[in-house]
Amino acid sequence: MDVLQNDKQAEDFLTLHPAERRLIEYIRRIRYGTIVNLKIQDGLPVLAEEVLKKVKFV
């Protein structure tokens, strides 16, 4: 029974909430930058208030 419970816990851990998926997609899309403030509610990302991006010309 413990194995099934552990498998269920692992599955829940690997399953992303749509808000988590959107955050990851956003991070992959910008590729470089700094998320200055990330608001979390009930364990889920809600809002990135400000995003700064540095551009290096070398």
PDB file as gemmi writes it, atoms N, CA and C in Angstrom:
CRYST1    1.000    1.000    1.000  90.00  90.00  90.00 P 1                      
ATOM      1  N   MET A   1       0.818  -1.197   0.000  1.00  0.00           N  
ATOM      2  CA  MET A   1       0.000   0.000   0.000  1.00  0.00           C  
ATOM      3  C   MET A   1       0.860   1.258   0.000  1.00  0.00           C  
ATOM      4  N   ASP A   2       2.003   1.233   0.702  1.00  0.00           N  
ATOM      5  CA  ASP A   2       2.881   2.391   0.740  1.00  0.00           C  
ATOM      6  C   ASP A   2       3.428   2.734  -0.642  1.00  0.00           C  
ATOM      7  N   VAL A   3       3.709   1.707  -1.440  1.00  0.00           N  
ATOM      8  CA  VAL A   3       4.236   1.951  -2.782  1.00  0.00           C  
ATOM      9  C   VAL A   3       3.223   2.720  -3.619  1.00  0.00           C  
ATOM     10  N   LEU A   4       1.949   2.317  -3.573  1.00  0.00           N  
ATOM     11  CA  LEU A   4       0.919   3.029  -4.324  1.00  0.00           C  
ATOM     12  C   LEU A   4       0.790   4.469  -3.845  1.00  0.00           C  
ATOM     13  N   GLN A   5       0.860   4.655  -2.538  1.00  0.00           N  
ATOM     14  CA  GLN A   5       0.773   6.004  -1.998  1.00  0.00           C  
ATOM     15  C   GLN A   5       1.977   6.828  -2.458  1.00  0.00           C  
ATOM     16  N   ASN A   6       3.154   6.241  -2.459  1.00  0.00           N  
ATOM     17  CA  ASN A   6       4.344   6.944  -2.922  1.00  0.00           C  
ATOM     18  C   ASN A   6       4.257   7.246  -4.408  1.00  0.00           C  
ATOM     19  N   ASP A   7       3.751   6.290  -5.197  1.00  0.00           N  
ATOM     20  CA  ASP A   7       3.572   6.528  -6.626  1.00  0.00           C  
ATOM     21  C   ASP A   7       2.585   7.662  -6.856  1.00  0.00           C  
ATOM     22  N   LYS A   8       1.509   7.688  -6.082  1.00  0.00           N  
ATOM     23  CA  LYS A   8       0.507   8.751  -6.200  1.00  0.00           C  
ATOM     24  C   LYS A   8       1.125  10.094  -5.835  1.00  0.00           C  
ATOM     25  N   GLN A   9       1.904  10.111  -4.779  1.00  0.00           N  
ATOM     26  CA  GLN A   9       2.567  11.345  -4.373  1.00  0.00           C  
ATOM     27  C   GLN A   9       3.541  11.804  -5.450  1.00  0.00           C  
ATOM     28  N   ALA A  10       4.287  10.885  -6.041  1.00  0.00           N  
ATOM     29  CA  ALA A  10       5.224  11.233  -7.107  1.00  0.00           C  
ATOM     30  C   ALA A  10       4.477  11.761  -8.324  1.00  0.00           C  
ATOM     31  N   GLU A  11       3.357  11.131  -8.662  1.00  0.00           N  
ATOM     32  CA  GLU A  11       2.553  11.583  -9.803  1.00  0.00           C  
ATOM     33  C   GLU A  11       2.007  12.987  -9.558  1.00  0.00           C  
ATOM     34  N   ASP A  12       1.501  13.228  -8.355  1.00  0.00           N  
ATOM     35  CA  ASP A  12       0.993  14.558  -8.008  1.00  0.00           C  
ATOM     36  C   ASP A  12       2.100  15.597  -8.083  1.00  0.00           C  
ATOM     37  N   PHE A  13       3.299  15.214  -7.650  1.00  0.00           N  
ATOM     38  CA  PHE A  13       4.430  16.131  -7.668  1.00  0.00           C  
ATOM     39  C   PHE A  13       4.824  16.485  -9.098  1.00  0.00           C  
ATOM     40  N   LEU A  14       4.740  15.517 -10.004  1.00  0.00           N  
ATOM     41  CA  LEU A  14       5.151  15.743 -11.385  1.00  0.00           C  
ATOM     42  C   LEU A  14       4.068  16.401 -12.231  1.00  0.00           C  
ATOM     43  N   THR A  15       2.830  16.403 -11.777  1.00  0.00           N  
ATOM     44  CA  THR A  15       1.735  17.017 -12.513  1.00  0.00           C  
ATOM     45  C   THR A  15       1.733  18.510 -12.238  1.00  0.00           C  
ATOM     46  N   LEU A  16       1.805  19.308 -13.312  1.00  0.00           N  
ATOM     47  CA  LEU A  16       1.844  20.762 -13.154  1.00  0.00           C  
ATOM     48  C   LEU A  16       0.456  21.369 -13.227  1.00  0.00           C  
ATOM     49  N   HIS A  17       0.210  22.326 -12.376  1.00  0.00           N  
ATOM     50  CA  HIS A  17      -0.996  23.145 -12.430  1.00  0.00           C  
ATOM     51  C   HIS A  17      -0.850  24.076 -13.643  1.00  0.00           C  
ATOM     52  N   PRO A  18      -1.929  24.460 -14.310  1.00  0.00           N  
ATOM     53  CA  PRO A  18      -1.831  25.360 -15.466  1.00  0.00           C  
ATOM     54  C   PRO A  18      -1.048  26.645 -15.172  1.00  0.00           C  
ATOM     55  N   ALA A  19      -1.161  27.199 -13.976  1.00  0.00           N  
ATOM     56  CA  ALA A  19      -0.406  28.411 -13.628  1.00  0.00           C  
ATOM     57  C   ALA A  19       1.095  28.119 -13.581  1.00  0.00           C  
ATOM     58  N   GLU A  20       1.466  26.947 -13.065  1.00  0.00           N  
ATOM     59  CA  GLU A  20       2.877  26.560 -13.032  1.00  0.00           C  
ATOM     60  C   GLU A  20       3.399  26.361 -14.450  1.00  0.00           C  
ATOM     61  N   ARG A  21       2.588  25.739 -15.283  1.00  0.00           N  
ATOM     62  CA  ARG A  21       2.977  25.506 -16.672  1.00  0.00           C  
ATOM     63  C   ARG A  21       3.184  26.839 -17.403  1.00  0.00           C  
ATOM     64  N   ARG A  22       2.277  27.810 -17.180  1.00  0.00           N  
ATOM     65  CA  ARG A  22       2.411  29.123 -17.822  1.00  0.00           C  
ATOM     66  C   ARG A  22       3.675  29.845 -17.360  1.00  0.00           C  
ATOM     67  N   LEU A  23       4.012  29.730 -16.083  1.00  0.00           N  
ATOM     68  CA  LEU A  23       5.237  30.352 -15.578  1.00  0.00           C  
ATOM     69  C   LEU A  23       6.463  29.739 -16.251  1.00  0.00           C  
ATOM     70  N   ILE A  24       6.510  28.430 -16.338  1.00  0.00           N  
ATOM     71  CA  ILE A  24       7.640  27.757 -16.988  1.00  0.00           C  
ATOM     72  C   ILE A  24       7.719  28.140 -18.455  1.00  0.00           C  
ATOM     73  N   GLU A  25       6.589  28.185 -19.145  1.00  0.00           N  
ATOM     74  CA  GLU A  25       6.580  28.583 -20.557  1.00  0.00           C  
ATOM     75  C   GLU A  25       7.075  30.016 -20.714  1.00  0.00           C  
ATOM     76  N   TYR A  26       6.671  30.900 -19.800  1.00  0.00           N  
ATOM     77  CA  TYR A  26       7.114  32.295 -19.848  1.00  0.00           C  
ATOM     78  C   TYR A  26       8.628  32.382 -19.663  1.00  0.00           C  
ATOM     79  N   ILE A  27       9.136  31.659 -18.681  1.00  0.00           N  
ATOM     80  CA  ILE A  27      10.581  31.662 -18.430  1.00  0.00           C  
ATOM     81  C   ILE A  27      11.332  31.149 -19.652  1.00  0.00           C  
ATOM     82  N   ARG A  28      10.854  30.103 -20.272  1.00  0.00           N  
ATOM     83  CA  ARG A  28      11.515  29.568 -21.470  1.00  0.00           C  
ATOM     84  C   ARG A  28      11.430  30.542 -22.636  1.00  0.00           C  
ATOM     85  N   ARG A  29      10.326  31.282 -22.726  1.00  0.00           N  
ATOM     86  CA  ARG A  29      10.137  32.227 -23.824  1.00  0.00           C  
ATOM     87  C   ARG A  29      11.080  33.428 -23.694  1.00  0.00           C  
ATOM     88  N   ILE A  30      11.244  33.973 -22.492  1.00  0.00           N  
ATOM     89  CA  ILE A  30      12.112  35.146 -22.358  1.00  0.00           C  
ATOM     90  C   ILE A  30      13.590  34.760 -22.411  1.00  0.00           C  
ATOM     91  N   ARG A  31      13.921  33.542 -22.061  1.00  0.00           N  
ATOM     92  CA  ARG A  31      15.255  32.962 -22.110  1.00  0.00           C  
ATOM     93  C   ARG A  31      16.258  33.623 -21.171  1.00  0.00           C  
ATOM     94  N   TYR A  32      16.291  34.953 -21.096  1.00  0.00           N  
ATOM     95  CA  TYR A  32      17.216  35.666 -20.219  1.00  0.00           C  
ATOM     96  C   TYR A  32      16.457  36.782 -19.534  1.00  0.00           C  
ATOM     97  N   GLY A  33      16.831  37.114 -18.331  1.00  0.00           N  
ATOM     98  CA  GLY A  33      16.200  38.222 -17.639  1.00  0.00           C  
ATOM     99  C   GLY A  33      16.117  37.957 -16.149  1.00  0.00           C  
ATOM    100  N   THR A  34      15.409  38.841 -15.468  1.00  0.00           N  
ATOM    101  CA  THR A  34      15.261  38.746 -14.027  1.00  0.00           C  
ATOM    102  C   THR A  34      13.808  38.955 -13.659  1.00  0.00           C  
ATOM    103  N   ILE A  35      13.240  38.020 -12.955  1.00  0.00           N  
ATOM    104  CA  ILE A  35      11.906  38.220 -12.403  1.00  0.00           C  
ATOM    105  C   ILE A  35      12.131  38.832 -11.026  1.00  0.00           C  
ATOM    106  N   VAL A  36      11.749  40.098 -10.903  1.00  0.00           N  
ATOM    107  CA  VAL A  36      12.037  40.844  -9.684  1.00  0.00           C  
ATOM    108  C   VAL A  36      11.120  40.433  -8.543  1.00  0.00           C  
ATOM    109  N   ASN A  37       9.851  40.265  -8.821  1.00  0.00           N  
ATOM    110  CA  ASN A  37       8.891  39.968  -7.766  1.00  0.00           C  
ATOM    111  C   ASN A  37       7.889  38.947  -8.298  1.00  0.00           C  
ATOM    112  N   LEU A  38       7.822  37.815  -7.651  1.00  0.00           N  
ATOM    113  CA  LEU A  38       6.897  36.763  -8.053  1.00  0.00           C  
ATOM    114  C   LEU A  38       5.913  36.535  -6.915  1.00  0.00           C  
ATOM    115  N   LYS A  39       4.627  36.743  -7.195  1.00  0.00           N  
ATOM    116  CA  LYS A  39       3.598  36.580  -6.167  1.00  0.00           C  
ATOM    117  C   LYS A  39       3.085  35.141  -6.193  1.00  0.00           C  
ATOM    118  N   ILE A  40       3.043  34.520  -5.015  1.00  0.00           N  
ATOM    119  CA  ILE A  40       2.587  33.141  -4.859  1.00  0.00           C  
ATOM    120  C   ILE A  40       1.373  33.141  -3.936  1.00  0.00           C  
ATOM    121  N   GLN A  41       0.318  32.448  -4.327  1.00  0.00           N  
ATOM    122  CA  GLN A  41      -0.858  32.275  -3.471  1.00  0.00           C  
ATOM    123  C   GLN A  41      -1.252  30.807  -3.483  1.00  0.00           C  
ATOM    124  N   ASP A  42      -1.504  30.260  -2.324  1.00  0.00           N  
ATOM    125  CA  ASP A  42      -1.885  28.848  -2.179  1.00  0.00           C  
ATOM    126  C   ASP A  42      -0.905  27.920  -2.882  1.00  0.00           C  
ATOM    127  N   GLY A  43       0.382  28.271  -2.855  1.00  0.00           N  
ATOM    128  CA  GLY A  43       1.411  27.428  -3.444  1.00  0.00           C  
ATOM    129  C   GLY A  43       1.532  27.520  -4.952  1.00  0.00           C  
ATOM    130  N   LEU A  44       0.830  28.475  -5.577  1.00  0.00           N  
ATOM    131  CA  LEU A  44       0.856  28.607  -7.034  1.00  0.00           C  
ATOM    132  C   LEU A  44       1.316  29.998  -7.443  1.00  0.00           C  
ATOM    133  N   PRO A  45       2.066  30.093  -8.557  1.00  0.00           N  
ATOM    134  CA  PRO A  45       2.465  31.409  -9.044  1.00  0.00           C  
ATOM    135  C   PRO A  45       1.241  32.173  -9.541  1.00  0.00           C  
ATOM    136  N   VAL A  46       1.133  33.439  -9.138  1.00  0.00           N  
ATOM    137  CA  VAL A  46      -0.027  34.243  -9.497  1.00  0.00           C  
ATOM    138  C   VAL A  46       0.372  35.396 -10.408  1.00  0.00           C  
ATOM    139  N   LEU A  47       1.498  36.046 -10.106  1.00  0.00           N  
ATOM    140  CA  LEU A  47       1.840  37.266 -10.821  1.00  0.00           C  
ATOM    141  C   LEU A  47       3.334  37.533 -10.742  1.00  0.00           C  
ATOM    142  N   ALA A  48       3.946  37.870 -11.873  1.00  0.00           N  
ATOM    143  CA  ALA A  48       5.299  38.413 -11.893  1.00  0.00           C  
ATOM    144  C   ALA A  48       5.124  39.911 -12.112  1.00  0.00           C  
ATOM    145  N   GLU A  49       5.390  40.698 -11.060  1.00  0.00           N  
ATOM    146  CA  GLU A  49       5.093  42.120 -11.121  1.00  0.00           C  
ATOM    147  C   GLU A  49       6.020  42.900 -12.040  1.00  0.00           C  
ATOM    148  N   GLU A  50       7.270  42.484 -12.091  1.00  0.00           N  
ATOM    149  CA  GLU A  50       8.211  43.245 -12.898  1.00  0.00           C  
ATOM    150  C   GLU A  50       9.258  42.299 -13.450  1.00  0.00           C  
ATOM    151  N   VAL A  51       9.566  42.468 -14.715  1.00  0.00           N  
ATOM    152  CA  VAL A  51      10.599  41.659 -15.337  1.00  0.00           C  
ATOM    153  C   VAL A  51      11.610  42.600 -15.967  1.00  0.00           C  
ATOM    154  N   LEU A  52      12.868  42.462 -15.596  1.00  0.00           N  
ATOM    155  CA  LEU A  52      13.941  43.254 -16.172  1.00  0.00           C  
ATOM    156  C   LEU A  52      14.781  42.350 -17.052  1.00  0.00           C  
ATOM    157  N   LYS A  53      15.314  42.922 -18.107  1.00  0.00           N  
ATOM    158  CA  LYS A  53      16.136  42.139 -19.008  1.00  0.00           C  
ATOM    159  C   LYS A  53      17.430  42.886 -19.269  1.00  0.00           C  
ATOM    160  N   LYS A  54      18.541  42.223 -19.096  1.00  0.00           N  
ATOM    161  CA  LYS A  54      19.835  42.819 -19.384  1.00  0.00           C  
ATOM    162  C   LYS A  54      20.245  42.417 -20.791  1.00  0.00           C  
ATOM    163  N   VAL A  55      20.827  43.362 -21.495  1.00  0.00           N  
ATOM    164  CA  VAL A  55      21.311  43.080 -22.844  1.00  0.00           C  
ATOM    165  C   VAL A  55      22.801  43.374 -22.870  1.00  0.00           C  
ATOM    166  N   LYS A  56      23.594  42.381 -23.194  1.00  0.00           N  
ATOM    167  CA  LYS A  56      25.040  42.535 -23.255  1.00  0.00           C  
ATOM    168  C   LYS A  56      25.443  42.639 -24.719  1.00  0.00           C  
ATOM    169  N   PHE A  57      26.234  43.638 -25.049  1.00  0.00           N  
ATOM    170  CA  PHE A  57      26.598  43.882 -26.445  1.00  0.00           C  
ATOM    171  C   PHE A  57      28.032  43.458 -26.737  1.00  0.00           C  
ATOM    172  N   VAL A  58      28.450  42.342 -26.207  1.00  0.00           N  
ATOM    173  CA  VAL A  58      29.808  41.849 -26.450  1.00  0.00           C  
ATOM    174  C   VAL A  58      29.726  40.494 -27.096  1.00  0.00           C  
TER     175      VAL A  58                                                      
END                                                                             
